[in-house]
Amino acid sequence: MAIRQTQAKSNDRDDKRVFRWGAIMVVVLVVLAVLATYLLSESRERSPVMQERSQQSPQKPAAPPQ
């Protein structure tokens, strides 16, 4: 009977440890996702190539072959 109680306590400790690591990993992944989204949006706003392309008028299509 004592072995089962010791094993149950060990399992509880293992479960709590796994839950803590899982929660930490979820928080880290969410922070990284938010940071990546922010950095990508900032780089798009600062990119002069993207701004120049959006400001140019559309080019005329090539003349059809005769």
Backbone as a printed PyTorch tensor [residue, N CA C, xyz], in Angstrom:
tensor([[[  0.8190,  -1.1890,   0.0000],
         [  0.0000,   0.0000,   0.0000],
         [  0.8700,   1.2620,   0.0000]],

        [[  1.9880,   1.2180,   0.7410],
         [  2.8700,   2.3810,   0.8370],
         [  3.5280,   2.6810,  -0.5020]],

        [[  3.7670,   1.6280,  -1.2790],
         [  4.3970,   1.8290,  -2.5850],
         [  3.4490,   2.5830,  -3.5080]],

        [[  2.1620,   2.2500,  -3.4630],
         [  1.1890,   2.9330,  -4.3100],
         [  1.0690,   4.4030,  -3.9400]],

        [[  1.1090,   4.7220,  -2.6560],
         [  1.0140,   6.1210,  -2.2290],
         [  2.2490,   6.8920,  -2.6640]],

        [[  3.4200,   6.2850,  -2.5390],
         [  4.6520,   6.9390,  -2.9660],
         [  4.6360,   7.1590,  -4.4700]],

        [[  4.1770,   6.1520,  -5.2000],
         [  4.1140,   6.2660,  -6.6440],
         [  3.0890,   7.3300,  -7.0500]],

        [[  1.9790,   7.4070,  -6.3500],
         [  0.9620,   8.4130,  -6.6460],
         [  1.5100,   9.8140,  -6.4080]],

        [[  2.2810,  10.0060,  -5.3320],
         [  2.8840,  11.3110,  -5.0620],
         [  3.8890,  11.6600,  -6.1470]],

        [[  4.6580,  10.6730,  -6.5670],
         [  5.6380,  10.8940,  -7.6240],
         [  4.9450,  11.2730,  -8.9320]],

        [[  3.8620,  10.5720,  -9.2280],
         [  3.1020,  10.8840, -10.4410],
         [  2.5090,  12.2880, -10.3720]],

        [[  2.0110,  12.6720,  -9.2100],
         [  1.4630,  14.0120,  -9.0510],
         [  2.5370,  15.0730,  -9.2770]],

        [[  3.7220,  14.8310,  -8.7080],
         [  4.8250,  15.7810,  -8.9170],
         [  5.2050,  15.8610, -10.3910]],

        [[  5.2700,  14.7020, -11.0570],
         [  5.5940,  14.6870, -12.4800],
         [  4.5370,  15.4230, -13.2930]],

        [[  3.2680,  15.1970, -12.9710],
         [  2.1860,  15.8720, -13.6820],
         [  2.2700,  17.3860, -13.5150]],

        [[  2.5380,  17.8280, -12.2960],
         [  2.6520,  19.2700, -12.0470],
         [  3.8340,  19.8610, -12.7960]],

        [[  4.9540,  19.1370, -12.8310],
         [  6.1420,  19.6170, -13.5330],
         [  5.8730,  19.7300, -15.0360]],

        [[  5.2260,  18.7210, -15.5940],
         [  4.9010,  18.7400, -17.0240],
         [  3.9330,  19.8790, -17.3230]],

        [[  2.9580,  20.0790, -16.4600],
         [  2.0080,  21.1730, -16.6710],
         [  2.7140,  22.5220, -16.6370]],

        [[  3.6340,  22.7060, -15.6860],
         [  4.3740,  23.9750, -15.6060],
         [  5.1850,  24.2150, -16.8690]],

        [[  5.9110,  23.1990, -17.3160],
         [  6.7130,  23.3590, -18.5320],
         [  5.8160,  23.6400, -19.7370]],

        [[  4.6950,  22.9630, -19.8160],
         [  3.7680,  23.2110, -20.9200],
         [  3.2290,  24.6300, -20.8950]],

        [[  2.8620,  25.1080, -19.7160],
         [  2.3440,  26.4720, -19.5990],
         [  3.4250,  27.4900, -19.9700]],

        [[  4.6360,  27.2500, -19.5350],
         [  5.7400,  28.1560, -19.8730],
         [  5.9670,  28.1750, -21.3770]],

        [[  5.9360,  27.0180, -21.9980],
         [  6.1550,  26.9540, -23.4490],
         [  5.0380,  27.6610, -24.2140]],

        [[  3.8110,  27.5310, -23.7590],
         [  2.7010,  28.2240, -24.4200],
         [  2.8910,  29.7280, -24.3130]],

        [[  3.2620,  30.2160, -23.1470],
         [  3.4810,  31.6550, -22.9660],
         [  4.6160,  32.1330, -23.8630]],

        [[  5.7010,  31.3900, -23.9180],
         [  6.8370,  31.7770, -24.7600],
         [  6.4290,  31.8040, -26.2280]],

        [[  5.6940,  30.8130, -26.6800],
         [  5.2690,  30.7870, -28.0820],
         [  4.3320,  31.9370, -28.4200]],

        [[  3.4340,  32.2720, -27.5110],
         [  2.5190,  33.3960, -27.7610],
         [  3.3040,  34.7040, -27.8370]],

        [[  4.2550,  34.8910, -26.9320],
         [  5.0710,  36.1130, -26.9520],
         [  5.8690,  36.1840, -28.2500]],

        [[  6.4470,  35.0810, -28.6780],
         [  7.2070,  35.0740, -29.9250],
         [  6.3100,  35.3550, -31.1310]],

        [[  5.1090,  34.8250, -31.1410],
         [  4.1880,  35.0800, -32.2470],
         [  3.7970,  36.5540, -32.3110]],

        [[  3.5250,  37.1470, -31.1610],
         [  3.1760,  38.5740, -31.1220],
         [  4.3710,  39.4180, -31.5640]],

        [[  5.5490,  39.0770, -31.0990],
         [  6.7550,  39.8110, -31.4790],
         [  7.0230,  39.6890, -32.9770]],

        [[  6.8670,  38.5060, -33.5330],
         [  7.0830,  38.3140, -34.9680],
         [  6.0750,  39.1110, -35.7860]],

        [[  4.8280,  39.1030, -35.3590],
         [  3.8030,  39.8770, -36.0640],
         [  4.1200,  41.3610, -36.0240]],

        [[  4.5390,  41.8510, -34.8780],
         [  4.8870,  43.2620, -34.7390],
         [  6.0740,  43.6110, -35.6260]],

        [[  7.1170,  42.7890, -35.5950],
         [  8.3120,  43.0780, -36.3920],
         [  8.0200,  43.0210, -37.8840]],

        [[  7.1920,  42.0810, -38.3150],
         [  6.8470,  42.0070, -39.7310],
         [  6.0350,  43.2150, -40.1690]],

        [[  5.1140,  43.6610, -39.3490],
         [  4.3140,  44.8250, -39.7280],
         [  5.1770,  46.0810, -39.7510]],

        [[  6.1200,  46.1880, -38.8270],
         [  7.0290,  47.3440, -38.8170],
         [  7.9250,  47.3390, -40.0490]],

        [[  8.4250,  46.1890, -40.4410],
         [  9.3220,  46.1300, -41.5980],
         [  8.5570,  46.4440, -42.8800]],

        [[  7.3030,  46.0550, -42.9630],
         [  6.5000,  46.3840, -44.1510],
         [  6.2280,  47.8710, -44.2340]],

        [[  6.0150,  48.5120, -43.0920],
         [  5.7500,  49.9550, -43.0910],
         [  6.9870,  50.7430, -43.4760]],

        [[  8.1630,  50.2620, -43.1000],
         [  9.4020,  50.9820, -43.3730],
         [  9.9990,  50.6570, -44.7320]],

        [[  9.5160,  49.6440, -45.4110],
         [ 10.1200,  49.2090, -46.6670],
         [  9.8110,  50.1990, -47.7880]],

        [[ 10.8190,  50.9050, -48.3110],
         [ 10.5640,  51.8760, -49.3800],
         [ 10.1630,  51.1980, -50.6880]],

        [[ 10.6200,  49.9910, -50.9270],
         [ 10.2710,  49.2970, -52.1660],
         [  8.7820,  49.0260, -52.2040]],

        [[  8.2190,  48.5780, -51.1010],
         [  6.7920,  48.2940, -51.0660],
         [  5.9750,  49.5730, -51.2360]],

        [[  6.4490,  50.6860, -50.6700],
         [  5.7180,  51.9370, -50.8020],
         [  5.7900,  52.4570, -52.2300]],

        [[  6.9430,  52.3300, -52.8790],
         [  7.0810,  52.7980, -54.2580],
         [  6.1980,  51.9760, -55.1870]],

        [[  6.1510,  50.6880, -54.9910],
         [  5.3380,  49.8390, -55.8540],
         [  3.8540,  50.1560, -55.7070]],

        [[  3.4260,  50.4640, -54.5070],
         [  2.0050,  50.7470, -54.3090],
         [  1.6270,  52.1240, -54.8300]],

        [[  2.5960,  53.0430, -54.9580],
         [  2.2940,  54.3890, -55.4210],
         [  2.3660,  54.5090, -56.9380]],

        [[  3.0240,  53.5830, -57.6220],
         [  3.1280,  53.6530, -59.0750],
         [  1.7800,  53.3580, -59.7110]],

        [[  1.5530,  54.0120, -60.8730],
         [  0.3160,  53.7250, -61.5800],
         [  0.4730,  52.3970, -62.3050]],

        [[ -0.6170,  51.7130, -62.5290],
         [ -0.5080,  50.4250, -63.2120],
         [  0.0190,  50.6190, -64.6300]],

        [[  0.8640,  49.7200, -65.0470],
         [  1.4440,  49.8300, -66.3820],
         [  0.4490,  49.3100, -67.4180]],

        [[  0.5570,  49.8830, -68.6420],
         [ -0.3230,  49.4570, -69.7260],
         [  0.1180,  48.0800, -70.1930]],

        [[ -0.8140,  47.2490, -70.5740],
         [ -0.4310,  45.9400, -71.0890],
         [  0.2620,  46.0720, -72.4170]],

        [[  1.1100,  45.1290, -72.7450],
         [  1.8280,  45.1480, -74.0180],
         [  0.8400,  45.0480, -75.1720]],

        [[  1.2420,  45.6100, -76.2820],
         [  0.3700,  45.5920, -77.4620],
         [  0.2370,  44.1520, -77.9390]],

        [[ -0.9700,  43.7890, -78.3710],
         [ -1.1510,  42.4110, -78.8590],
         [ -0.3710,  42.1870, -80.1500]],

        [[  0.1380,  40.9840, -80.3570],
         [  0.8910,  40.7100, -81.5880],
         [ -0.0190,  40.7790, -82.8120]],

        [[  0.5540,  41.2510, -83.9040],
         [ -0.2530,  41.4190, -85.1390],
         [  0.0910,  40.3970, -86.1600]]])
